[in-house]
Amino acid sequence: MKCAICSEKIENTFLNKIVGTFIKKKPICPECQKKYSKEEILKKL
């Protein structure tokens, strides 16, 4: 999967879960979560 903001590949765990989160059914990488606040992420989606 790719991040909805920066388009970088998101790593998966051995159970095929992403290392990140979903916001409005779109995957967000941990780096973008650290970089932007929740309001900024919602504006970018």
Secondary structure, 3 states (H helix, E strand, C coil): CECCCCCCECCECCCCCECCEEECCEEECHHHHHHCCHHHHHHHC
